Amino acid sequence: MSATRTLTTAPETRRPSRAHRVAPVHSERSQRIRGRVFLYIALSLFGIIFLFPLVFMFVSSLKPDSQILQDIDSVQAFLPVGDISLDNYFGVFDRVPVAQFLFNSVLVTVLTVGLGLVVNSMAGFALSRLEWKGRIVVLALVIATLIVPFETIAVPMVYWVAQLPTIVFEGGVPKYDFGWLNTYEVQIVPFIANAFSIFLFTQYFSTIPKSLDEAARIDGASWFTIYRRILVPLSGPAFATVAILTFLPAWNQYLWPLMVVQKEELRPVMVGMQYFFQLNTAWGEVMAYTSLITIPVLIVFLIFQRAFVSSIAASGVKG
């Protein structure tokens, strides 16, 4: 008998072809691209909506009052068409001392921001890096002041700044006197220390490893050296964020200078707005003046926007 062998073969497992493997990858990639395109479109639409007031302001500053009121109900309000000129800007310089107002605001803002960065960052360093009794209580009190509106303490502040000692010069001779009214100091000093800036620095400094402090202390560094040589170079985004958040209210001060400054040569740009609403309102000049005082704000934000966004995303509201 001849033995017959039956060969059985297992069913062949099919491997997915290269086209099938590549298809899901392309599908996921195309979905990501579509999602990103939709996101950019949505952000662009929101950006355009938020830019409408600025575009209207800049365009209206080039038009006479009659054309501004005529175009207000149409798309032409956002287009530089019609009787376009720089007459409103010349009228602004004729009506108010714009250069003096800009100088006052720049001086007050720069000193407020610069001194505030130093004072608030050092306070944040002490609250976040140093171990001392009552630190948590002090931080809680600092945060609690954020809920107090400025309008509730404005009048008491006017009383106290009127009692502060000062030195005035009469005929080149220094003289001891009282009262900070009608000075640059009264527009700067009360706003150097800022509760939110202290809180922001405290939160950001807390994210930096304390092992750096310990290593520096072993090498003989003082606490001020640690602050100046280690914390400050590592906290660029926090400083940029505080600079922007301090710059805006300092530049936009209106109520406080209106209460404590009566001399025209010391007034900031925001108080100058009231010059345009006396008798007949010149809307073209109002738009030109607001354009002039808005440009510095836009420049500062464009310079610091990357650091501002990175600081907020990293630790600005964390904790």
C-alpha positions in Angstrom: 0.0 0.0 0.0 1.3 3.4 -0.9 0.9 5.9 1.8 -0.6 9.1 0.6 0.3 12.3 2.4 -2.2 15.1 2.6 -0.7 18.5 2.8 -2.7 21.1 4.5 -1.8 24.7 4.3 -2.8 27.3 6.8 -4.8 30.2 5.5 -2.6 33.0 4.5 -2.8 36.2 6.6 -3.0 39.2 4.5 -0.9 42.2 5.4 -2.5 45.6 4.8 -1.2 47.1 1.7 0.9 50.3 1.8 -2.1 52.3 0.5 -4.3 51.1 3.4 -1.6 52.0 5.9 -1.0 55.5 4.5 -4.7 56.3 4.2 -5.4 56.7 8.0 -2.3 58.9 8.4 -3.4 61.1 5.6 -6.9 61.3 7.0 -5.7 62.3 10.4 -3.3 64.9 8.9 -6.1 66.4 6.8 -8.4 66.6 9.8 -5.7 68.4 11.7 -5.2 70.8 8.8 -8.9 71.4 8.5 -9.3 72.1 12.2 -6.3 74.5 12.1 -7.8 76.3 9.1 -11.2 76.7 10.9 -9.4 77.9 14.0 -7.5 80.5 12.0 -10.6 81.6 10.2 -12.5 82.0 13.5 -9.6 83.9 15.2 -9.4 86.2 12.1 -13.1 87.0 12.3 -12.8 87.8 16.0 -9.7 89.9 15.3 -11.6 91.8 12.6 -14.5 92.5 14.9 -12.2 93.8 17.7 -10.3 95.9 15.1 -13.5 97.7 13.9 -13.4 100.4 16.7 -9.7 101.2 16.0 -10.3 101.3 12.2 -13.3 103.6 12.7 -11.3 105.8 15.0 -8.3 106.2 12.6 -10.4 106.6 9.5 -12.7 109.2 11.2 -9.7 111.2 12.3 -9.1 112.0 8.6 -12.6 113.2 7.9 -14.5 116.4 8.7 -17.4 116.3 11.2 -20.1 116.5 8.5 -18.7 113.5 6.7 -18.3 111.4 9.9 -22.0 111.9 10.7 -23.0 111.2 7.1 -21.0 107.9 6.8 -21.9 106.6 10.3 -24.7 104.4 9.0 -22.7 102.8 6.1 -19.6 100.8 5.4 -17.9 104.0 4.3 -17.4 104.8 8.1 -14.6 102.2 8.0 -13.1 103.3 4.6 -10.8 106.3 4.0 -13.0 107.8 1.3 -14.3 111.2 0.7 -12.8 114.4 2.0 -9.6 113.0 3.5 -7.0 115.3 5.1 -4.9 115.8 8.2 -6.7 119.0 9.3 -8.1 117.3 12.4 -4.5 116.6 13.6 -3.5 120.2 13.1 -6.6 121.3 14.9 -5.7 119.1 17.9 -2.3 120.8 18.2 -4.0 124.2 18.0 -6.5 123.4 20.6 -4.5 121.7 23.3 -0.8 121.4 24.2 -0.5 117.8 23.0 3.3 117.7 23.3 3.2 118.7 26.9 0.4 116.3 27.7 2.3 113.4 26.0 5.5 114.3 27.8 3.6 114.3 31.2 2.0 110.9 30.5 5.3 109.4 29.2 7.2 110.6 32.3 4.5 109.5 34.8 4.0 106.1 33.0 7.7 105.3 32.6 8.5 106.1 36.3 5.5 104.3 37.5 6.3 101.1 35.5 10.0 101.2 36.2 9.8 101.8 39.9 6.8 99.4 40.1 8.8 96.6 38.5 11.6 97.0 41.1 9.3 97.3 44.2 6.7 94.7 43.3 9.3 92.1 42.1 11.3 92.5 45.4 8.0 92.1 47.4 7.1 89.0 45.3 10.6 87.6 45.9 10.3 88.1 49.7 6.8 86.5 49.7 7.8 83.5 47.5 11.4 82.7 48.3 12.1 83.8 51.9 10.8 81.9 54.9 9.6 84.3 57.6 6.7 84.4 60.1 3.5 85.9 58.9 4.3 85.6 55.2 1.0 83.9 54.3 -0.9 86.5 56.3 0.8 89.4 54.5 0.2 87.7 51.1 -3.5 87.3 52.0 -3.8 90.9 52.9 -2.1 92.0 49.7 -4.6 89.9 47.7 -7.5 91.2 49.8 -6.8 94.8 48.6 -7.7 93.8 45.1 -11.4 93.8 46.0 -11.3 97.4 47.1 -12.4 99.8 44.3 -10.1 102.8 43.8 -13.1 105.1 43.9 -13.7 104.3 47.5 -10.3 105.4 48.6 -9.7 108.3 46.2 -11.0 111.0 48.5 -9.1 109.9 51.6 -6.0 109.6 49.4 -6.4 113.2 48.3 -6.6 114.3 51.9 -3.4 112.4 52.9 -1.3 113.5 49.9 -2.3 117.1 50.7 -0.6 116.6 54.2 2.6 115.0 53.0 5.8 117.0 53.4 7.6 118.2 50.3 10.4 120.6 49.2 9.6 123.4 46.8 12.1 125.8 45.2 11.3 129.5 45.2 13.8 131.6 43.4 16.3 128.7 43.5 16.1 128.4 47.3 14.7 125.1 48.7 11.8 125.6 51.1 10.1 123.0 53.3 6.3 122.8 52.7 3.3 120.5 52.9 1.2 119.0 50.1 1.8 117.0 47.0 -1.0 118.5 45.0 -0.1 119.8 41.5 3.1 117.7 41.3 4.4 114.7 39.4 5.0 112.8 42.6 1.3 112.6 43.4 0.7 110.9 40.0 3.5 108.4 40.5 4.1 107.4 44.1 0.6 106.1 45.1 0.7 103.6 42.2 4.2 102.2 42.4 3.2 99.3 44.8 0.5 97.2 43.1 -1.3 94.2 44.7 -1.8 92.3 41.5 1.8 92.8 40.3 3.0 91.5 43.7 0.7 88.5 43.4 1.9 87.8 39.8 5.6 88.0 40.7 4.9 85.8 43.8 3.3 83.1 41.6 5.9 83.2 38.9 8.8 83.1 41.3 7.2 80.1 43.0 7.6 78.1 39.8 11.4 78.5 39.8 13.1 75.6 41.7 14.4 76.7 45.1 17.4 74.4 44.7 18.9 77.3 42.7 18.7 79.5 45.9 20.3 76.7 48.0 23.2 76.3 45.6 23.7 80.1 45.5 23.6 80.4 49.3 26.3 77.6 49.5 28.5 79.7 47.2 28.1 82.7 49.5 25.5 84.7 47.6 23.2 87.1 49.5 19.5 87.1 49.0 19.7 90.3 46.9 22.3 88.7 44.7 20.0 85.7 44.2 17.2 88.0 43.3 19.3 90.1 40.9 21.5 87.4 39.3 19.1 84.4 39.3 15.4 85.3 39.6 15.4 88.4 37.5 17.1 86.9 34.4 14.7 83.8 34.6 11.6 86.0 34.9 11.5 87.9 31.7 7.9 87.0 30.8 6.6 88.0 34.2 8.4 91.4 34.0 6.9 92.0 30.6 3.4 91.1 31.7 3.6 93.3 34.8 5.0 96.1 32.6 2.0 95.9 30.3 -0.5 95.6 33.1 1.1 98.6 34.9 1.5 100.6 31.7 -2.2 100.5 30.7 -3.7 102.0 33.9 -0.9 104.5 34.3 -1.4 105.7 30.8 -5.2 105.8 31.1 -5.3 107.7 34.4 -8.2 110.2 34.4 -10.0 110.4 37.7 -6.9 110.8 39.9 -5.1 113.5 37.9 -8.4 115.3 37.5 -8.7 115.5 41.3 -5.1 116.3 42.3 -3.7 118.3 39.3 -5.0 121.7 38.4 -2.0 123.1 36.5 -2.3 122.5 32.8 1.5 122.0 32.4 1.3 118.9 34.6 -1.8 117.2 33.2 -1.6 113.8 31.4 -3.2 113.0 28.0 -6.4 111.6 29.3 -7.4 114.7 31.2 -6.8 116.6 27.9 -9.9 114.8 26.5 -12.2 117.2 28.3 -10.9 120.1 26.1 -12.8 118.7 23.1 -16.2 118.5 24.7 -16.5 122.2 25.6 -19.2 124.1 23.7 -19.5 122.3 20.3 -17.9 118.8 20.2 -15.4 118.5 17.4 -15.7 114.8 16.6 -13.0 114.7 14.0 -10.5 116.3 16.4 -11.7 113.9 19.2 -10.8 111.0 16.9 -7.5 112.5 15.9 -6.6 113.1 19.6 -7.6 109.5 20.6 -5.6 108.2 17.7 -2.5 110.0 18.9 -2.8 108.7 22.5 -3.6 105.2 21.4 -0.5 104.7 19.2 1.9 104.4 22.2 -0.3 101.7 23.7 -0.4 99.7 20.5 3.4 100.0 20.2 4.1 98.8 23.7 1.7 95.8 23.4 3.2 94.8 20.0 6.7 94.9 21.6 5.8 92.8 24.6 2.9 90.6 23.3 5.0 87.4 23.0 6.4 87.6 26.5 2.9 88.6 27.8 1.2 85.6 26.3 3.9 83.2 27.3 3.8 84.4 30.9 0.0 84.2 31.2 0.1 80.7 29.6 2.8 79.5 31.9 2.0 80.7 35.3 0.2 84.1 35.3 -3.1 82.8 36.6 -1.8 79.6 38.2 -1.8 78.9 41.9 
